[in-house]
Amino acid sequence: MIKFNNIEEKKRLVHYAKEFGDANILNIIENGVRSEVEAILLARFYWKVIEETINKKELESILEKIYTSLHIHCGNNGYSDTWDNEIPN
């Protein structure tokens, strides 16, 4: 399970996973990353959210908190390099 610092982080991710119709991400949000493939999917999902919200300055703070939570989760599960490799150039 991914540990978030506050419920708003999880709510925001669930919102976008539903908006994108991504059942895999909903599962990862609930159960945590269990494979390298899931770490890649989660990272790509996060960056897709960033692309979709690039002009929404009011979300900047929560998205930074989400990044931290997801990065820590992936790192704690052995997928830090996998997460980092998905950061866009």
N, C-alpha and C positions, 0 to 999 in steps of 0.2 A: 504494500500500500504506500502511496506517495503521501508524505507528511507535508502539509501546507501550514504556513504560519497563521493564516486566517482563512475563514470559509469563503471569502470573496475570491480568492485565488482559484479554488476548485470550481466555484460557480461560474466564473468567467471561462475556464477551460471547457467545462461541460457545455456551456452555451455555444461556444464555437464548434465543438465536436458535433453537436446536434445540428448546428447550422450547415456544417460541411457534410453531414450525413455519414460520419466516420465512427462506426460501431467499434472498430479496433481500438481507437483512441479512448472511447468511453470505457472499454474494458481495461486498458492500461491505467487510466486515471483511477479506477476503482481498485485494481489489483497490483499495480506497480509494474515496473519493467522486469521481465524475466528472461530476456534474451537480447542479443545484439540487434536483431531485426526490430524488436520492439523499441529499443533505444533509438534506432534510426528513425522509425516511424514517429516517435514522440518528438524528437528534435525537428524533423521536417514539419510536423504539425505546428510546433511552436513558431517556427519561422514563417509559416503560412499565416498564422494569426497576426504576426508582426506586419506582414505585407498588407493584410486586410485592414489594419488599424493604424497605418502609418500617419494618417492625418488627424488622428484622435488623440490630441495631447493630454486629454483628461485621463487616458488609460495608461499613460507612460509609467507612472509609479507602480501600479498593480502589475503591469507586464514585467517590470524589472524584478519585482518580488517573485513572480511566477518563474522567471528565468532562474533565479537563485534556487528556488525549491526544486525545480526539475534537474538542474545541474548537480545539486547535492545528491538528489536521489539516484541519478545515474552513476555518479561517482561512488557512492556507498555500495552500489550493486556491481561494481567492476566495469562500468561502461563510460567512464569519464572521457577516454580518448575517442570513443565512438561518438559521444555527444559533441565533443570539440570538433571532430572532423566534419560535422554537419553545419557548422557555423558558416554562413555565406561570406564570400570574399568581398 
